[in-house]
C-alpha cells in the first residue's frame, strides 16, 4: 500500500468529470487500499478518487460508527431531503 499525493485547489482534476467504473480490477483494488491509507494519513473521514488524481467514480468513507471503511463505486445520489450544515475538516 502507498500514501498517494493529495490534489488541492486549484488543481484542475478536482473540477473534471469522473468516469464510471466498468470492472473491478486488481488495479482498482490497489487504488482503494491506497485511498484508505491516504485518508487515514490525512486524518480524514472520506476521500474521492479525484482527490488523489484518479478520474474514476470511487470514494471511501470511514467513521467511528463503521466497523470497516465504506467503499463506494459509481455512487449516485438518488434522493435528497432537508438540509444540514457541517464543518468540513
GROMACS elastic network, one bead per residue, 0.5 to 0.9 nm:
[ bonds ]
;  ai    aj funct       b0    kb
    1    30     6  0.72186   500
    1    31     6  0.87040   500
    1    33     6  0.64748   500
    1    34     6  0.53607   500
    1    37     6  0.72965   500
    2    33     6  0.81960   500
    2    34     6  0.52364   500
    2    35     6  0.83552   500
    2    37     6  0.69322   500
    2    38     6  0.74373   500
    3     6     6  0.89737   500
    3    34     6  0.59920   500
    3    35     6  0.74235   500
    3    36     6  0.87771   500
    3    37     6  0.60295   500
    3    39     6  0.85299   500
    3    41     6  0.74458   500
    4    34     6  0.66826   500
    4    35     6  0.70624   500
    4    37     6  0.83482   500
    4    38     6  0.58541   500
    4    52     6  0.60835   500
    4    53     6  0.86611   500
    5    38     6  0.81794   500
    5    51     6  0.84417   500
    5    52     6  0.57635   500
    5    53     6  0.78244   500
    6    38     6  0.82664   500
    6    51     6  0.57953   500
    6    53     6  0.75901   500
    7    10     6  0.85820   500
    7    11     6  0.62778   500
    7    13     6  0.78905   500
    7    14     6  0.74056   500
    7    50     6  0.77437   500
    7    51     6  0.51002   500
    7    52     6  0.56750   500
    7    53     6  0.65906   500
    8    11     6  0.56943   500
    8    14     6  0.76765   500
    8    51     6  0.73486   500
    9    12     6  0.74679   500
    9    13     6  0.89839   500
    9    14     6  0.71599   500
   10    13     6  0.86835   500
   10    14     6  0.78076   500
   10    15     6  0.88531   500
   11    14     6  0.60248   500
   11    15     6  0.79371   500
   12    15     6  0.54760   500
   12    16     6  0.66849   500
   13    16     6  0.51499   500
   13    17     6  0.83538   500
   13    50     6  0.64534   500
   13    51     6  0.79356   500
   13    53     6  0.66874   500
   13    54     6  0.82856   500
   13    55     6  0.77078   500
   14    17     6  0.84450   500
   14    50     6  0.59094   500
   14    51     6  0.64760   500
   14    53     6  0.81552   500
   14    55     6  0.89909   500
   15    50     6  0.87640   500
   16    50     6  0.83255   500
   16    55     6  0.77175   500
   17    55     6  0.72331   500
   17    56     6  0.89646   500
   18    49     6  0.87290   500
   18    50     6  0.74673   500
   18    54     6  0.81787   500
   18    56     6  0.52573   500
   18    57     6  0.55716   500
   18    58     6  0.88395   500
   19    22     6  0.89623   500
   19    55     6  0.59209   500
   19    57     6  0.56401   500
   19    74     6  0.83997   500
   20    55     6  0.87904   500
   20    56     6  0.60882   500
   20    57     6  0.53297   500
   20    58     6  0.84615   500
   20    73     6  0.81021   500
   20    74     6  0.57034   500
   21    24     6  0.73951   500
   21    28     6  0.88783   500
   21    56     6  0.62131   500
   21    57     6  0.62821   500
   21    58     6  0.78909   500
   21    73     6  0.69553   500
   21    74     6  0.63632   500
   23    28     6  0.85391   500
   24    27     6  0.81627   500
   24    28     6  0.60921   500
   24    29     6  0.71666   500
   25    28     6  0.51122   500
   25    29     6  0.63755   500
   25    30     6  0.86928   500
   26    29     6  0.50462   500
   26    30     6  0.62285   500
   26    31     6  0.86370   500
   27    30     6  0.50632   500
   27    31     6  0.61788   500
   27    32     6  0.87016   500
   28    32     6  0.61953   500
   28    33     6  0.86629   500
   29    32     6  0.51477   500
   29    33     6  0.63047   500
   29    34     6  0.86203   500
   30    33     6  0.51435   500
   30    34     6  0.60914   500
   30    35     6  0.84850   500
   31    34     6  0.50740   500
   31    35     6  0.59846   500
   31    36     6  0.86374   500
   31    49     6  0.82983   500
   31    54     6  0.87818   500
   32    36     6  0.62461   500
   32    37     6  0.86545   500
   32    49     6  0.84417   500
   32    58     6  0.79255   500
   32    59     6  0.80845   500
   32    60     6  0.74101   500
   32    71     6  0.75411   500
   33    36     6  0.52174   500
   33    37     6  0.63090   500
   33    38     6  0.86170   500
   34    37     6  0.50544   500
   34    38     6  0.60138   500
   34    39     6  0.84958   500
   35    39     6  0.59690   500
   35    40     6  0.85401   500
   35    47     6  0.69961   500
   35    48     6  0.81456   500
   35    49     6  0.73619   500
   35    52     6  0.76245   500
   35    59     6  0.82487   500
   35    60     6  0.71174   500
   36    39     6  0.50768   500
   36    40     6  0.62175   500
   36    41     6  0.85489   500
   36    46     6  0.85574   500
   36    47     6  0.78924   500
   36    60     6  0.65778   500
   36    61     6  0.81406   500
   36    62     6  0.83782   500
   36    69     6  0.74994   500
   37    40     6  0.52382   500
   37    41     6  0.61349   500
   37    42     6  0.87146   500
   38    42     6  0.62302   500
   38    43     6  0.86174   500
   38    44     6  0.86151   500
   38    47     6  0.84628   500
   38    52     6  0.86884   500
   39    42     6  0.52056   500
   39    43     6  0.61893   500
   39    44     6  0.51153   500
   39    45     6  0.68306   500
   39    46     6  0.65896   500
   39    47     6  0.61380   500
   39    60     6  0.81975   500
   39    61     6  0.85431   500
   39    62     6  0.86307   500
   40    44     6  0.59493   500
   40    45     6  0.76846   500
   40    62     6  0.86791   500
   41    44     6  0.77129   500
   43    89     6  0.87122   500
   44    47     6  0.73604   500
   44    61     6  0.85674   500
   44    62     6  0.80512   500
   44    89     6  0.71135   500
   45    60     6  0.81753   500
   45    61     6  0.55328   500
   45    63     6  0.59137   500
   45    89     6  0.84995   500
   46    59     6  0.71332   500
   46    60     6  0.54682   500
   46    62     6  0.62496   500
   46    63     6  0.84621   500
   47    50     6  0.85183   500
   47    51     6  0.67562   500
   47    52     6  0.83619   500
   47    58     6  0.86460   500
   47    59     6  0.55447   500
   47    60     6  0.53783   500
   47    61     6  0.66165   500
   48    51     6  0.55039   500
   48    52     6  0.74826   500
   48    54     6  0.87104   500
   48    56     6  0.88034   500
   48    57     6  0.77898   500
   48    58     6  0.59865   500
   48    60     6  0.65282   500
   48    61     6  0.88719   500
   49    52     6  0.55142   500
   49    53     6  0.65162   500
   49    54     6  0.51073   500
   49    55     6  0.64532   500
   49    56     6  0.61659   500
   49    57     6  0.68343   500
   49    58     6  0.54132   500
   49    59     6  0.58693   500
   49    60     6  0.83580   500
   50    55     6  0.52671   500
   50    56     6  0.70950   500
   50    57     6  0.82088   500
   50    58     6  0.83381   500
   50    59     6  0.88749   500
   51    54     6  0.73966   500
   51    55     6  0.89968   500
   52    55     6  0.89820   500
   54    57     6  0.86145   500
   54    58     6  0.88041   500
   55    58     6  0.84957   500
   56    59     6  0.89269   500
   56    73     6  0.85139   500
   56    74     6  0.81896   500
   57    72     6  0.80874   500
   57    73     6  0.59300   500
   57    75     6  0.70465   500
   58    71     6  0.73770   500
   58    72     6  0.55891   500
   58    74     6  0.61636   500
   58    75     6  0.74356   500
   59    70     6  0.83149   500
   59    71     6  0.60304   500
   59    72     6  0.50774   500
   59    73     6  0.66879   500
   59    74     6  0.85558   500
   59    75     6  0.81094   500
   60    69     6  0.66177   500
   60    70     6  0.56071   500
   60    72     6  0.60393   500
   60    73     6  0.87997   500
   61    66     6  0.89698   500
   61    69     6  0.56283   500
   61    70     6  0.50423   500
   61    71     6  0.65929   500
   61    72     6  0.80448   500
   62    65     6  0.82129   500
   62    66     6  0.64767   500
   62    67     6  0.85841   500
   62    68     6  0.69796   500
   62    70     6  0.62062   500
   62    71     6  0.89464   500
   63    66     6  0.55426   500
   63    67     6  0.84555   500
   63    68     6  0.85485   500
   63    69     6  0.76008   500
   63    70     6  0.89062   500
   64    67     6  0.75309   500
   65    68     6  0.89521   500
   66    69     6  0.66372   500
   66    70     6  0.76866   500
   72    75     6  0.57728   500
   77    80     6  0.73302   500
   80    83     6  0.86789   500
